[in-house]
Amino acid sequence: MGCCSVTQRGAHSGIDEVGPDEIELLEIDNSGIWNLGESRLQLSVRNGQTDPPSRYPSVRHLEQEMLLWGRSKEELQHRIYSQPIRAWEGQPAHTYGEIVYSSLVSLYNSYTQETNDHYLVLFSSHLLILSLDHSHRDFTYEGILPLSGLSFQATSLDSNAQHMFQISGPMVDSKVFICASAMELHKWMHHMEERRYKSTSQPLSPSHCALSYLLPCDESWKKEELKRYLLQAPIWQWEGSPIQHMGQPIFLSMVHIINTQRQGLHERLLVLFPQDVLLLSVDNKRLNIKYEGRLPRRSISAIENSAFPGRLEFELTGEFLEPLQVSCTCPEDYQNWILQLQQLEYNLQATSNHMAPPPMPKKQLNRKESQKPIIMALD
């Protein structure tokens, strides 16, 4: 807030007017541009008179202008908190904390070069993406991304100098958004970088991390919530295509793995996908997940350990894999892993054993037969 010197003008009007030459320090907004509406200040003298209406809209008034479907930004934010959103997944919106910033943007498709209206909502540590159904005046959930796993940069097209920024990360496909103005772009870049820095520099406590509540995943509802959590949360040192490209998780559980060629017992979160088995580790405070590798399901086999009856152990083997001894924590997890892994192996063997026979070779005609005319009988 700047300060100003005011010269007494007389009290006959009840209002002191201050000219630009008498302002020593002006307040400059975030854009670095001085609003012309601030060139004339009117300070009410406490003489019981009410303030005259301002010729220029205040910042608060601008924020309350109709933004979408006849609703202001504050009304839209209240709508997100209080009413269900179509196709929503995971924990309710209010659990992500206070909304830092939100606005109407366009999502640019680099393949079709088309744009679609979206509404972005920035929480303290997450970015919510909503598509718009204008016919029903409703939001549709598209995803929520943790800021700690994202990077942001302003961008532009070669043929179009629009106000655009791009978000990318190891766990998400790159997305390009178009803002309504340069000011809007500046605000998004400022808020996102600031929140991302704070979310990565300030360590979470277990009471603020959903992962600490879901582990150990010893109940069915925890397993289902953890499946959704993995598709949204950042995974450290991730390699390969985003986890969303692996499909929906089928089953998961905490296990202990022993490499038979190397000594050591390691706790791992084992996640079964349609085509892969994903190995993850979790830190001691149950705050962060780290990528440890993935195994193609077609190249591995699960062998029950019959040498130690009663033990919930099986062995993962493969042509290019050192044998891994997997120990489950409960009979239900053990039975699920054996069923899922051996079922796929059985299906692959059945498919190979019942392959269609090769086509019969065509009968070769000798030269004389091939030269004979073909007579077709007509009814």
C-alpha positions as CSV (number, residue, x, y, z in Angstrom):
1,M,0.0,0.0,0.0
2,G,1.4,3.4,-1.0
3,C,1.2,6.5,1.1
4,C,0.1,10.0,0.0
5,S,0.2,13.6,1.2
6,V,-3.1,15.3,1.3
7,T,-3.6,19.1,1.3
8,Q,-6.6,20.5,3.1
9,R,-9.1,22.0,0.6
10,G,-11.8,23.3,2.8
11,A,-14.7,21.6,4.4
12,H,-17.6,23.1,2.5
13,S,-18.1,20.0,0.4
14,G,-17.2,17.5,3.1
15,I,-14.8,15.9,0.6
16,D,-11.1,16.5,0.1
17,E,-9.8,16.0,-3.5
18,V,-6.2,15.1,-4.1
19,G,-4.6,15.7,-7.4
20,P,-1.9,13.6,-9.0
21,D,0.8,16.1,-8.2
22,E,0.1,15.7,-4.5
23,I,0.5,11.9,-4.4
24,E,4.0,11.0,-3.4
25,L,3.8,7.2,-3.9
26,L,1.2,5.4,-5.9
27,E,-0.1,1.9,-5.4
28,I,0.6,-0.3,-8.4
29,D,-1.3,-3.4,-9.0
30,N,0.1,-6.9,-9.8
31,S,0.4,-6.0,-13.5
32,G,2.7,-3.1,-12.9
33,I,0.1,-0.7,-14.5
34,W,-1.4,2.2,-12.6
35,N,-5.1,2.3,-13.0
36,L,-6.4,5.7,-14.2
37,G,-9.2,5.3,-11.7
38,E,-6.7,6.0,-9.0
39,S,-5.6,9.3,-10.4
40,R,-8.3,11.0,-8.4
41,L,-8.6,10.1,-4.8
42,Q,-11.5,11.2,-2.7
43,L,-11.2,11.0,1.1
44,S,-14.3,11.5,3.1
45,V,-14.1,13.8,6.1
46,R,-16.0,12.3,9.1
47,N,-18.8,14.8,9.0
48,G,-21.7,12.4,8.9
49,Q,-22.0,12.4,5.1
50,T,-22.1,9.2,3.1
51,D,-19.4,8.5,0.4
52,P,-20.4,9.5,-3.1
53,P,-20.5,6.8,-5.7
54,S,-17.2,6.1,-7.5
55,R,-16.9,6.7,-11.2
56,Y,-14.8,3.6,-11.6
57,P,-15.6,0.0,-10.6
58,S,-13.6,-1.3,-7.6
59,V,-11.5,-4.4,-7.8
60,R,-14.0,-6.3,-5.7
61,H,-16.8,-5.2,-8.1
62,L,-14.8,-6.5,-11.1
63,E,-14.3,-9.9,-9.3
64,Q,-18.1,-10.2,-8.9
65,E,-18.9,-9.6,-12.6
66,M,-20.8,-12.4,-14.3
67,L,-18.2,-14.9,-15.5
68,L,-20.1,-18.0,-16.6
69,W,-23.7,-18.9,-16.9
70,G,-24.7,-15.7,-15.3
71,R,-22.7,-16.5,-12.2
72,S,-19.8,-14.6,-10.6
73,K,-16.5,-16.2,-9.7
74,E,-17.4,-16.4,-6.1
75,E,-20.7,-18.2,-7.0
76,L,-18.9,-20.7,-9.2
77,Q,-16.4,-21.5,-6.5
78,H,-19.2,-22.0,-4.0
79,R,-20.9,-24.3,-6.6
80,I,-17.7,-26.4,-6.8
81,Y,-17.6,-26.8,-3.0
82,S,-21.3,-27.4,-2.3
83,Q,-22.8,-29.3,-5.3
84,P,-21.9,-32.6,-6.9
85,I,-19.8,-32.5,-10.1
86,R,-20.5,-34.9,-12.9
87,A,-18.1,-37.9,-13.1
88,W,-16.2,-36.7,-10.0
89,E,-13.6,-39.2,-8.6
90,G,-11.8,-39.3,-5.3
91,Q,-12.2,-37.1,-2.2
92,P,-14.6,-34.2,-2.1
93,A,-13.5,-30.8,-3.5
94,H,-13.6,-29.1,-0.1
95,T,-10.9,-31.5,1.3
96,Y,-8.3,-29.9,-1.1
97,G,-8.5,-26.6,0.9
98,E,-9.1,-23.0,-0.1
99,I,-9.3,-22.1,-3.8
100,V,-6.4,-19.8,-4.6
101,Y,-7.4,-18.8,-8.2
102,S,-9.9,-19.9,-10.9
103,S,-10.9,-18.8,-14.3
104,L,-12.4,-19.7,-17.7
105,V,-9.8,-21.0,-20.2
106,S,-9.7,-22.9,-23.5
107,L,-8.0,-26.2,-23.8
108,Y,-6.0,-26.4,-27.1
109,N,-5.8,-29.7,-29.0
110,S,-2.6,-29.8,-31.0
111,Y,-3.8,-32.6,-33.3
112,T,-7.1,-31.2,-34.3
113,Q,-6.2,-27.6,-33.6
114,E,-9.5,-27.1,-31.9
115,T,-10.3,-25.5,-28.6
116,N,-12.8,-26.4,-25.9
117,D,-13.9,-24.3,-23.0
118,H,-12.7,-25.5,-19.6
119,Y,-12.7,-24.1,-16.0
120,L,-9.4,-24.3,-14.1
121,V,-9.4,-24.3,-10.3
122,L,-6.2,-23.9,-8.4
123,F,-6.1,-25.2,-4.8
124,S,-3.1,-24.8,-2.5
125,S,-1.4,-27.9,-3.8
126,H,-3.6,-29.3,-6.7
127,L,-5.0,-28.1,-10.0
128,L,-8.5,-29.1,-10.9
129,I,-9.6,-29.4,-14.5
130,L,-13.3,-29.2,-15.4
131,S,-15.0,-29.3,-18.8
132,L,-18.2,-27.4,-19.4
133,D,-21.6,-28.6,-20.4
134,H,-23.2,-25.4,-21.6
135,S,-26.5,-27.0,-22.4
136,H,-27.0,-28.1,-18.8
137,R,-24.9,-25.4,-17.3
138,D,-22.9,-28.0,-15.5
139,F,-19.2,-29.0,-14.8
140,T,-17.7,-32.4,-15.7
141,Y,-14.7,-33.6,-13.9
142,E,-11.6,-34.1,-16.1
143,G,-8.9,-34.7,-13.4
144,I,-7.0,-33.2,-10.5
145,L,-3.3,-32.9,-10.7
146,P,-0.7,-32.4,-7.8
147,L,1.3,-29.3,-8.4
148,S,4.5,-31.0,-7.0
149,G,4.6,-33.2,-10.1
150,L,4.0,-30.5,-12.7
151,S,6.0,-27.9,-14.6
152,F,4.5,-24.8,-16.2
153,Q,5.7,-22.5,-19.0
154,A,4.2,-19.8,-21.1
155,T,4.1,-20.9,-24.8
156,S,2.7,-19.7,-28.1
157,L,2.0,-21.1,-31.6
158,D,4.0,-20.1,-34.6
159,S,1.0,-18.6,-36.4
160,N,-0.9,-17.3,-33.4
161,A,0.4,-15.2,-30.6
162,Q,-2.3,-16.1,-28.1
163,H,-1.9,-16.0,-24.3
164,M,-1.1,-19.7,-23.7
165,F,0.6,-21.8,-21.0
166,Q,1.5,-25.4,-21.0
167,I,1.5,-27.9,-18.1
168,S,3.5,-31.1,-18.3
169,G,5.0,-33.8,-16.1
170,P,6.1,-37.4,-15.9
171,M,2.6,-38.5,-14.8
172,V,0.4,-36.5,-17.2
173,D,0.2,-35.7,-20.9
174,S,1.1,-32.2,-21.8
175,K,-1.8,-29.8,-22.0
176,V,-2.0,-26.3,-23.5
177,F,-4.5,-23.7,-22.1
178,I,-5.4,-20.4,-23.7
179,C,-6.2,-17.4,-21.4
180,A,-8.5,-14.5,-22.2
181,S,-5.7,-11.9,-21.9
182,A,-2.1,-11.3,-21.1
183,M,-3.1,-10.3,-17.6
184,E,-4.9,-13.6,-17.0
185,L,-1.8,-15.5,-18.2
186,H,0.4,-13.6,-15.9
187,K,-1.9,-14.4,-12.9
188,W,-1.9,-18.1,-13.7
189,M,1.8,-18.4,-14.1
190,H,2.4,-16.4,-10.9
191,H,-0.1,-18.4,-8.7
192,M,0.9,-21.8,-10.0
193,E,4.7,-21.2,-9.6
194,E,4.2,-19.8,-6.1
195,R,1.9,-22.7,-5.0
196,R,4.2,-25.3,-6.6
197,Y,7.2,-23.9,-4.8
198,K,5.4,-23.9,-1.5
199,S,4.0,-27.4,-2.0
200,T,7.5,-28.8,-2.7
201,S,9.4,-26.8,-0.1
202,Q,7.1,-27.3,2.8
203,P,7.1,-31.0,3.9
204,L,3.7,-32.5,4.5
205,S,2.7,-33.9,7.8
206,P,0.9,-37.3,8.0
207,S,-2.3,-35.5,9.0
208,H,-2.4,-33.7,5.6
209,C,-1.6,-36.6,3.4
210,A,-4.3,-39.1,2.2
211,L,-1.7,-41.8,1.7
212,S,-1.0,-42.1,5.4
213,Y,-4.7,-42.9,6.0
214,L,-4.8,-45.5,3.2
215,L,-1.8,-47.5,4.3
216,P,-1.7,-50.2,5.3
217,C,-4.4,-51.1,2.8
218,D,-5.9,-53.8,4.9
219,E,-9.5,-53.1,4.1
220,S,-11.4,-53.2,0.8
221,W,-12.4,-49.5,0.8
222,K,-8.8,-48.5,1.4
223,K,-7.7,-50.5,-1.6
224,E,-10.3,-48.9,-3.8
225,E,-9.3,-45.4,-2.6
226,L,-5.7,-46.2,-3.1
227,K,-6.3,-47.2,-6.7
228,R,-7.7,-43.8,-7.4
229,Y,-5.0,-42.0,-5.4
230,L,-2.2,-43.6,-7.5
231,L,-3.7,-42.3,-10.7
232,Q,-3.5,-38.7,-9.4
233,A,-0.6,-38.5,-7.0
234,P,3.0,-37.8,-8.0
235,I,5.3,-40.8,-8.1
236,W,9.0,-40.0,-7.7
237,Q,11.5,-41.2,-10.3
238,W,8.8,-42.4,-12.6
239,E,9.9,-43.9,-15.9
240,G,8.0,-44.5,-19.1
241,S,4.5,-43.4,-20.2
242,P,2.2,-41.9,-17.7
243,I,0.5,-44.2,-15.3
244,Q,-2.9,-43.4,-16.7
245,H,-1.9,-45.1,-19.9
246,M,-1.5,-48.4,-18.0
247,G,-5.3,-48.7,-17.6
248,Q,-7.3,-49.1,-14.4
249,P,-5.6,-51.0,-11.5
250,I,-7.1,-54.4,-11.0
251,F,-5.6,-55.3,-7.6
252,L,-3.0,-54.0,-5.2
253,S,-1.6,-54.9,-1.8
254,M,1.5,-54.3,0.4
255,V,4.0,-57.2,0.2
256,H,7.5,-58.0,1.2
257,I,9.9,-59.0,-1.6
258,I,13.1,-60.9,-1.3
259,N,15.5,-61.1,-4.2
260,T,16.8,-64.7,-4.1
261,Q,20.1,-63.7,-5.7
262,R,20.7,-60.8,-3.3
263,Q,20.1,-60.5,0.4
264,G,17.5,-58.1,1.8
265,L,13.8,-57.8,2.6
266,H,11.9,-54.9,1.1
267,E,8.4,-53.6,1.6
268,R,6.7,-52.9,-1.7
269,L,3.3,-51.8,-2.9
270,L,2.4,-54.3,-5.7
271,V,-0.1,-53.0,-8.2
272,L,-1.7,-55.2,-10.9
273,F,-2.7,-53.6,-14.2
274,P,-4.1,-55.3,-17.3
275,Q,-0.7,-55.6,-19.0
276,D,1.8,-55.0,-16.2
277,V,2.7,-55.5,-12.5
278,L,3.9,-52.3,-11.0
279,L,6.3,-52.2,-8.1
280,L,6.3,-49.1,-5.8
281,S,7.9,-48.2,-2.5
282,V,6.6,-45.9,0.2
283,D,8.7,-43.8,2.7
284,N,8.6,-44.4,6.4
285,K,6.3,-41.5,7.1
286,R,3.8,-42.8,4.5
287,L,4.0,-39.5,2.6
288,N,5.7,-40.2,-0.8
289,I,5.6,-43.0,-3.4
290,K,8.6,-44.0,-5.4
291,Y,8.8,-46.0,-8.7
292,E,10.7,-49.2,-8.4
293,G,9.9,-50.9,-11.7
294,R,7.3,-52.7,-13.8
295,L,7.0,-56.3,-15.0
296,P,5.1,-57.3,-18.2
297,R,2.4,-59.8,-17.2
298,R,3.0,-62.0,-20.2
299,S,6.7,-62.5,-19.4
300,I,6.3,-63.6,-15.7
301,S,5.0,-66.6,-13.9
302,A,3.7,-67.0,-10.3
303,I,4.8,-70.2,-8.6
304,E,3.3,-71.2,-5.3
305,N,5.9,-72.1,-2.7
306,S,4.9,-75.7,-1.7
307,A,8.0,-76.3,0.3
308,F,6.7,-74.3,3.2
309,P,2.9,-75.1,3.6
310,G,1.0,-72.4,5.4
311,R,3.3,-69.6,4.3
312,L,1.7,-66.9,2.2
313,E,4.5,-66.8,-0.3
314,F,4.9,-67.2,-4.1
315,E,7.8,-66.7,-6.5
316,L,7.8,-64.5,-9.5
317,T,10.0,-65.8,-12.3
318,G,10.7,-64.8,-15.9
319,E,13.1,-65.2,-18.7
320,F,14.8,-61.8,-18.0
321,L,14.0,-61.6,-14.3
322,E,15.8,-62.7,-11.2
323,P,13.5,-64.7,-9.1
324,L,11.6,-62.7,-6.6
325,Q,10.1,-64.2,-3.4
326,V,6.8,-62.4,-2.6
327,S,5.3,-62.6,0.9
328,C,1.8,-61.4,1.5
329,T,0.3,-60.2,4.7
330,C,-3.0,-62.0,4.7
331,P,-4.6,-65.1,2.9
332,E,-7.0,-62.9,0.9
333,D,-4.2,-61.0,-0.7
334,Y,-2.2,-64.2,-1.4
335,Q,-5.2,-65.9,-3.1
336,N,-5.9,-62.9,-5.2
337,W,-2.4,-62.6,-6.5
338,I,-2.2,-66.3,-7.3
339,L,-5.6,-66.3,-9.0
340,Q,-4.9,-63.2,-11.1
341,L,-1.4,-64.1,-12.2
342,Q,-2.0,-67.8,-12.9
343,Q,-5.2,-67.1,-14.6
344,L,-3.5,-65.0,-17.2
345,E,-0.8,-67.7,-17.6
346,Y,-3.5,-70.4,-18.1
347,N,-5.3,-68.2,-20.7
348,L,-2.1,-67.7,-22.7
349,Q,-1.3,-71.4,-22.7
350,A,-4.9,-72.2,-23.8
351,T,-4.6,-69.7,-26.6
352,S,-1.4,-71.2,-27.9
353,N,-2.7,-74.8,-27.7
354,H,-5.9,-73.9,-29.6
355,M,-4.4,-71.9,-32.4
356,A,-6.3,-72.2,-35.7
357,P,-4.7,-74.7,-38.1
358,P,-2.8,-73.3,-41.1
359,P,-4.9,-73.0,-44.3
360,M,-4.9,-75.9,-46.7
361,P,-2.8,-75.4,-49.7
362,K,-4.6,-74.9,-53.0
363,K,-4.7,-77.9,-55.3
364,Q,-2.2,-77.6,-58.1
365,L,-3.6,-78.3,-61.6
366,N,-1.4,-79.8,-64.3
367,R,-1.0,-77.9,-67.5
368,K,-3.5,-79.9,-69.4
369,E,-6.2,-79.6,-66.7
370,S,-5.6,-75.9,-66.4
371,Q,-6.2,-75.5,-70.1
372,K,-9.5,-77.2,-70.1
373,P,-12.5,-74.9,-70.4
374,I,-14.7,-74.6,-67.3
375,I,-18.4,-75.4,-68.1
376,M,-20.9,-74.1,-65.6
377,A,-24.4,-75.7,-65.4
378,L,-27.2,-73.2,-65.7
379,D,-30.6,-73.9,-64.1
